[in-house]
Amino acid sequence: MSTDPIHQFHINPISEPIQIGALDATFTNASLFMVAGVGLASWFMVSAMKPRALVPGRAQVVAESAYNFIHSMVKDAAGEEGVKKFFPFVFTLFLFIFAANMLGMFPYFFTPTSQIVITATMALMVFFTVIVLGLAKNGLKFFKLFVPSGVPWYILWFVVIIEIISFFSRPLSHAVRLWANILAGHLVLKVFAGFVPMMAAAGLVGIIGSILPLGMTIALYALEFLVAFLQAYVFALLTCIYLNDALHPGH
């Protein structure tokens, strides 16, 4: 179990079974760390901004920088209208994913974003928000999204088919990109980390040889911290781009 790289992704119940009709609502390790991610992000933002100092401390600088960073991203990708309507939504997604990813960097902690059902739920939430918003705001003009301007009429039908397939594959790529990067990173990290005690147990030669996988483990660990941020950023950025399509179809 200690060297099994897959064991870290197992979902285990931590409460008595809770059945609501046909729905299994048992509280699991995944549930615990999702709640912890929400709690950590909320606690940090509230406590960091509580002083509201004119000369901010370190925590307030980090909180304000995160706010300004996502605000600028939403404004650049979706315009002023996107900021007014969807900045809280995008900022919440970013903070939750980032907090969940960072919690998963601690040994023996669970990483919620390594579960496809969690990333798929967030991706579908974005997808259906785009559809509902696009139809509510633009009516039938929303379907201009599938008809790019300037395309010659004789290949327009082919381009429309490609656009439709591309649109409906968005939640798949949106979910899999986050899930696969987190899953693969943790798997590789666990494999290299597992080599260290195995080689060290072989004696002096093994101890000397274990220096290489130990160095790789440290390097990969540092890389995973970067990936934790980048994947939260990419998920939020794609959300902004998709929301912009709903606000301004055909642009």
Residue, then its C-alpha position, 0 to 999 in steps of 0.5 A: m500500500s505504501t508504494d502503490p501509486i494508485h492508492q492515493f486516489h482511492i475514495n474512502p468513506i469516513s462516516e456512516p453510510i448515508q443513503i438518500g433514496a437511490l443516492d449515496a451521500t456518504f461523507t468521504n475523504a474527497s468530500l472532506f478535502m473539498v470542504a477543506g479547500v473551500g474553507l481554506a480559500s474562504w478563510f485566507m481571503v477573509s482574514a487577509m482582507k480584514p485589516r483593510a490597511l492602506v499599507p497592506g501586509r503580506a497576506q493582504v498583498v497576496a489576496e489583492s494580487a489574486y483578486n486583481f489577477i483574475h479580474s484582469m483575466v476576466k476583463d481581457a477575455a470577456g470584457e466589462e460585461g463579463v466582469k460585472k456578471f461573472f467575476p465572482f463565479v470565475f474567481t471562486l472556481f480559481l480559488f477552489i481549484f488552486a486550494a484543492n490542488m495545494l492541499g493535495m501536495f501534502p503527504y497523505f492528503f487527498t487531491p479532489t481534482s484528481q477525480i474526473v467526476i469532480t472536474a467534470t462537474m465543474a466543466l459541465m457547470v460552466f458548459f450549461t451556464v454558457i448555453v443558458l446565458g447565450l440563449a437568454k441573452n441572444g436568443l437564436k442569435f446565439f447559434k451564430l457561434f457555429v457559423p463563423s463569418g467570412v467562410p466561403w459558402y461551399i465549405l460552410w456546412f463542413v465548418v459548421i459541423i466542426e464548430i458544433i463538434s468542437f462546442f460539445s466537446r468543450p466540457l470533455s477537454h475542460a474536465v480532462r485537462l485538469w484531471a489528467n495533469i493532476l493525476a499524472g503528476h501525482l502518479v509520477l511523483k509517487v513512483f519516483a518517491g517509491f524508488v528511494p526507500m526501495m533502493a536504500a534498503a538494498g545496502l550501501v550501493g542502493i543508498i548511493g543509487s537512491i540519490l538520483p530518484l530522490g533528486m528527481t522527487i524533489a524536482l518533480y515536487a517543485l514542478e507540481f506546485l507550479v502545475a497546481f497554480l497553472q491548472a487552476y489558471v487554465f481552467a479559469l481562463l477557458t471559463c472566461i473564453y467560453l463565457n465570452d462566446a455566450l456574451h458575444p456569439g460570432h465575434 
